[in-house]
Amino acid sequence: MTSGRFGFKSMRLMVLTIAVVAGVGSAGAQEPTAQGISSGNVEHVRHIPLAQNGVGGRLIGDYFYMNDQNKIMIFDISDPEDPQMTGFVPMPQEWQFSREDIDGNDNILVVPNTASGINDGTAPTNGPGGATNAVYIIDVEDKTNPQILSKVNGPAQHTYSCVLDCKWAYGSGGAIIDLRDPANPKLVEERWGTGLPAQSGHDVEEVKRGFVMTATQPLQLLDVRKDPTRPKLIAVADRNEDGRYMHGTRWPRQMKDRFLLAGDETTFNGRCSASSGSFMTWDTKGWRKDGFKMIDEYRVTNGTYIDGNPVAQRNCTNHWFEQHPKFRNGGYVAAAFYDHGTRFFEVSDTGKISEAGFFMSYGGQASASYWITDELVYVVDYNRGFDILRFSPP
């Protein structure tokens, strides 16, 4: 990009000229701003550049917890348009692909970490420089002074999710951690995938207290209420014939919703294709007997940038997504798509997916999108920190 004032004006004029000549895409792209380009119903509210390799977060009560390569941050969102960082915890620097989807409650966070060049002699190595794999338990009861409470050496799998009010934690690779005494966590010998159709995946999600959906191939619903160390398989989805790598799941309204939402991931693919990571809807009707059936899927495409789609990108894929707080047998979803930014979808009452808006930052890599209010979304970005967007239904 040409630097300097003249270069920016020239670029802006060129982009506007292309928009006038070529028109805009179906999402209704508007004039580019200093932060990016969006459909007319998505407003960029604020950019907060407080992250290095911003990965993900978690909304718990009036606080938003966010992690990047080297720290955990806590934001007071009592004014959601002006979040204030109340405290942070420095973490060992992760070398690449920071752990995602942190989880916790009002008292603790469960944070896996793969740190380069740090080895206390008790943990196995995995990565350059002798990386220590550990799961850290962070005491966040005091939002102004969070502290590392304890850690478990060894099982730093890509994601961890709280189970049964964070008395237990399940790792994406099958690990189970006993957190009934969070100051002295214990790695359980058993694995949640033992004897199941899928033994590990990218993520697990407690969709209702004691019920865990696994982002695996195939998707699985587990009942962990009786014995968290030996979960019971109670439903399974149809296996995708293409063997796609499932990334994350959501079952709105604590398993009462008609639709299960899911996404698969593809990385470093450069151009979009028929196999790029998609956002999907699955039918939950009759799940106890027949499992889950896929209804629809949505993939982004390449474009001219001004139409809301980049010409080429590092990753053409779905990443972390979240349904609107009022999602009920259909509704809106905010989904992060790396170079494609945040895409807003509308799921119809039959489970069909249509695009309802977008925001695509300049040079961004959107990792995760979170509904903070009925209209505000926080977008955690690998390159930017996080952005605040306001979405209005089209």
Backbone hydrogen bonds, N-H to C=O, Kabsch-Sander energy under -0.5 kcal/mol:
donor,donor_aa,acceptor,acceptor_aa,energy
7,G,3,S,-0.5
8,F,4,G,-1.9
9,K,5,R,-2.2
10,S,6,F,-2.4
11,M,7,G,-2.4
12,R,8,F,-2.6
13,L,9,K,-2.5
14,M,10,S,-2.4
15,V,11,M,-2.5
16,L,12,R,-2.4
17,T,13,L,-2.3
18,I,14,M,-2.3
19,A,15,V,-2.0
20,V,16,L,-2.1
21,V,17,T,-2.5
22,A,18,I,-3.2
23,G,19,A,-1.7
28,G,25,G,-1.8
30,Q,38,S,-2.8
33,T,36,G,-2.8
37,I,360,M,-2.6
39,S,358,F,-2.1
40,G,28,G,-1.5
42,V,39,S,-1.8
43,E,390,R,-2.8
45,V,43,E,-0.7
45,V,388,I,-2.9
46,R,388,I,-1.3
48,I,386,F,-3.1
50,L,48,I,-1.5
53,N,51,A,-0.5
53,N,382,Y,-1.1
54,G,381,D,-0.8
54,G,382,Y,-0.6
55,V,67,N,-2.1
56,G,67,N,-1.1
58,R,65,Y,-2.0
60,I,58,R,-0.6
60,I,63,Y,-2.7
63,Y,60,I,-1.6
64,F,75,F,-2.4
65,Y,58,R,-2.7
65,Y,63,Y,-0.5
66,M,73,M,-2.4
67,N,56,G,-2.2
68,D,71,K,-1.9
69,Q,52,Q,-2.4
72,I,89,V,-2.0
73,M,66,M,-3.3
74,I,87,G,-2.5
75,F,64,F,-2.2
76,D,84,Q,-3.3
77,I,62,D,-2.4
77,I,75,F,-0.6
82,D,79,D,-2.2
84,Q,76,D,-2.1
86,T,74,I,-2.2
86,T,84,Q,-0.5
87,G,74,I,-1.1
89,V,72,I,-2.5
91,M,70,N,-2.9
94,E,69,Q,-2.1
95,W,114,T,-0.9
100,E,158,H,-1.9
103,D,110,V,-1.1
105,N,108,I,-2.5
109,L,138,I,-1.7
110,V,103,D,-3.0
111,V,109,L,-0.6
111,V,136,Y,-2.9
113,N,134,A,-2.4
115,A,113,N,-0.6
115,A,132,T,-1.6
116,S,93,Q,-2.0
117,G,128,P,-0.6
118,I,115,A,-0.7
119,N,117,G,-0.5
126,N,131,A,-0.9
130,G,127,G,-1.2
131,A,127,G,-0.6
132,T,115,A,-1.4
132,T,118,I,-0.5
133,N,124,P,-1.0
133,N,131,A,-0.6
134,A,113,N,-2.1
134,A,132,T,-0.5
135,V,152,V,-2.3
136,Y,111,V,-3.0
136,Y,134,A,-0.6
137,I,150,S,-2.9
138,I,109,L,-2.3
138,I,136,Y,-0.6
139,D,147,Q,-3.2
140,V,107,N,-2.6
140,V,138,I,-0.7
141,E,107,N,-0.7
143,K,141,E,-0.8
145,N,142,D,-1.4
147,Q,139,D,-1.9
149,L,137,I,-2.8
149,L,147,Q,-0.6
150,S,137,I,-1.5
152,V,135,V,-2.3
153,N,151,K,-0.5
154,G,133,N,-3.9
156,A,154,G,-1.0
157,Q,155,P,-2.4
160,Y,100,E,-0.5
161,S,170,Y,-2.2
163,V,168,W,-2.6
167,K,163,V,-1.1
167,K,164,L,-1.3
168,W,163,V,-1.8
169,A,177,I,-1.9
170,Y,161,S,-2.4
171,G,175,A,-2.8
172,S,159,T,-2.2
174,G,171,G,-1.7
177,I,169,A,-2.5
178,D,186,K,-3.2
179,L,167,K,-2.7
179,L,177,I,-0.7
184,N,181,D,-2.3
186,K,178,D,-1.8
188,V,176,I,-2.9
188,V,186,K,-0.5
192,W,174,G,-1.9
194,T,191,R,-1.4
196,L,193,G,-2.3
201,G,172,S,-2.9
202,H,215,A,-1.9
203,D,215,A,-0.7
205,E,213,M,-2.3
207,V,205,E,-1.1
207,V,211,F,-1.3
208,K,211,F,-1.3
211,F,208,K,-3.3
212,V,222,L,-2.6
213,M,205,E,-3.1
214,T,220,Q,-2.7
215,A,203,D,-3.1
216,T,214,T,-1.7
220,Q,214,T,-1.0
221,L,235,A,-2.7
222,L,212,V,-3.3
222,L,220,Q,-0.5
223,D,232,K,-3.0
224,V,210,G,-3.0
224,V,222,L,-0.6
225,R,210,G,-0.6
230,R,227,D,-1.9
232,K,223,D,-2.7
234,I,221,L,-2.6
235,A,221,L,-1.2
237,A,219,L,-2.5
238,D,292,F,-2.1
243,G,240,N,-1.7
246,M,244,R,-0.9
247,H,263,G,-3.6
248,G,263,G,-1.3
250,R,261,L,-2.5
255,M,251,W,-1.0
256,K,252,P,-0.6
256,K,253,R,-1.1
257,D,252,P,-1.6
260,L,282,W,-2.6
261,L,250,R,-3.3
262,A,280,M,-2.0
263,G,248,G,-1.9
264,D,278,S,-2.0
265,E,245,Y,-2.5
269,N,314,R,-0.6
270,G,314,R,-1.2
271,R,269,N,-3.2
276,S,273,S,-1.6
277,G,316,C,-0.8
279,F,298,Y,-2.1
280,M,262,A,-3.5
281,T,296,D,-2.3
282,W,260,L,-2.6
283,D,293,K,-3.7
284,T,258,R,-2.4
287,W,284,T,-1.8
289,K,286,G,-1.0
290,D,286,G,-3.1
291,G,287,W,-1.6
292,F,236,V,-0.8
293,K,283,D,-1.3
295,I,281,T,-3.1
296,D,281,T,-1.1
298,Y,279,F,-2.4
303,G,310,P,-1.5
305,Y,309,N,-3.0
306,I,304,T,-1.9
308,G,305,Y,-2.1
313,Q,270,G,-2.5
317,T,315,N,-0.9
318,N,264,D,-0.6
319,H,336,A,-2.1
320,W,367,S,-1.8
322,E,334,A,-2.4
324,H,332,Y,-3.0
327,F,324,H,-2.2
328,R,330,G,-2.5
331,G,347,V,-1.9
333,V,345,F,-2.1
334,A,322,E,-2.6
335,A,343,R,-2.5
336,A,320,W,-2.3
337,F,341,G,-2.8
338,Y,366,A,-2.0
339,D,315,N,-0.7
340,H,337,F,-2.4
341,G,338,Y,-2.2
342,T,359,F,-2.6
343,R,335,A,-2.9
343,R,341,G,-0.5
344,F,357,G,-2.9
345,F,333,V,-2.7
345,F,343,R,-0.5
346,E,354,S,-3.1
347,V,331,G,-3.6
348,S,346,E,-0.6
348,S,352,K,-2.8
351,G,348,S,-1.8
354,S,346,E,-1.8
356,A,344,F,-4.0
357,G,344,F,-0.9
359,F,342,T,-2.2
360,M,37,I,-2.9
362,Y,35,Q,-1.4
363,G,361,S,-0.6
364,G,361,S,-0.8
366,A,338,Y,-1.9
367,S,380,V,-2.9
368,A,380,V,-1.7
369,S,320,W,-0.5
370,Y,378,Y,-2.3
372,I,370,Y,-0.6
372,I,376,L,-2.7
373,T,376,L,-1.5
377,V,389,L,-2.4
378,Y,370,Y,-2.6
379,V,387,D,-2.9
380,V,368,A,-2.4
380,V,378,Y,-0.6
381,D,385,G,-3.1
382,Y,365,Q,-2.6
385,G,381,D,-1.7
386,F,48,I,-2.2
386,F,384,R,-0.7
387,D,379,V,-2.2
388,I,46,R,-2.9
389,L,377,V,-2.8
389,L,387,D,-0.5
390,R,43,E,-2.7
391,F,375,E,-2.9
391,F,389,L,-0.5
392,S,41,N,-2.5
